[in-house]
Amino acid sequence: MSKAKTQYVCQHCGNVHPKWSGQCAECGEWNALVETRTESASPASTHRAKAITGGGYAGQAAAVTLLKEVNLTRESRVTTGISEFDRVLGGGLVNGSVVLIGGDPGIGKSTILLQTLCHMAQDANTPALYVTGEESLSQVALRAKRLELPTDQLMVMAETCVETICATLAARQPKVAVLDSIQTLYTETLQSAPGGVSQIRESAALLTRYAKHSGTALFLVGHVTKEGALAGPRVLEHMVDCVLYFEGESDSRYRMIRAVKNRFGAVNELGVFAITDRGLREVSNPSAIFLSRYDEAIPGSIVMVSREGTRPLLVEVQALVDDALSNPRRVAVGLDQNRLAMLLAVMHRHGGIQTSGQDVFVNVVGGVKVTETGSDLAVLLACASSLKGRALSQQLAVFGEVGLSGEIRPVPNGQERLREAVKHGFSRAIVPRGNAPRQPIEGLEIVPVGRLHEAIDAAFSQ
């Protein structure tokens, strides 16, 4: 008979302690240890462990197969009915996959999943189940009515026990299911409260095991911390197949879903949605919403060609450089602030433009977050334009990485970026010399540059 023992698990980092203390010795968090009960190893398992460590073996050996002899089966995908959502998922929802979606409260996680399941359930071959642990069934029905969604085929259930949920899934056998949210679920094998590290980890493990065994695709809604990361143990993101994050300002009309992990598609893929009175609607041409057309060119504004996942995206970068009243500030919204400070030092050393006594504010219009280094050249040209008080051409698009020695490095997929610029009416592009196409592109003047001072001269030459 196994003997139950007590241990204390930190709800912040998951570290296990043999006894309670006020502060976690691993992460330093206060009042984060929660008592959990575990079972010690049985005598049989202890004997097997001794046999293995002693050079013997226990049980039967598992079958081993050469990798080249493994039968390859093409993954089966189900469309969600929302093309932008399919894009983020890598082309559709894979059967048996587990998708974790997180974001700030009220950003639209439950809304888009309810929209998705209502539309998917209309197909007789795709039964769907929506499991809510935070809202009552009447609240879910009211939201669906407000969004004018078809509700005649969608199954709903209010439950938080994982064992009950898995038994219901096995009985109903839906093709896709949503569990809103993972922080409200609990398993009867643990005594701790829902939302704890151990409960989240074990609940996600049970659901993932069921999804792989049955082929049911699962959506798990996750809460986020005040830093914007998914709450709970880090192992939760390793268990699932796909991790999606909602992005966007609370007062913005647009929301972005970014894939930070995807075993079946491109990482860093971005889907853009607009908020309407009927929920989230996909934006088929995202570049158009991030571009601001002015009556005349203004200093500090430039358009860069970014790339999010498998799609080029045109976004406007704005900079404001002004005299500092005290200590100069470097503020970046939608960009890495540390990289901004580094780029300003490069511009001083290799571009001859000094900003040591000025405040520098850089913003990516539309609330989108740009993580690639291809935005370096656009940031510096926008700062130079604001400092000089000279506006750049509205027909100019740029991209390129800037090195510490002032060189302009090429970025991936330069040809696709240039074609996207032509499609939106841009007639001139400053690009790294390594991205210059061999054949000219009709309607686009391409200026290849190799050094930062060359790019600055080319930008202000018109």
PyMOL commands that set and color helices and strands:
alter all, ss='L'
color gray80, all
select helices_A, chain A and resi 43-53+67-69+83-89+109-120+137-146+162-172+182-184+197-214+235-239+286-290+337-351+373-388+414-423+433-435+452-459
alter helices_A, ss='H'
color red, helices_A
select strands_A, chain A and resi 4-10+16-17+33-39+77-78+93-94+98-102+128-132+155-158+176-180+217-222+242-247+254-262+270-276+279-282+301-308+311-323+330-333+358-364+396-398+401-402+408-409+428-432+445-449
alter strands_A, ss='S'
color yellow, strands_A
deselect
rebuild
show_as cartoon
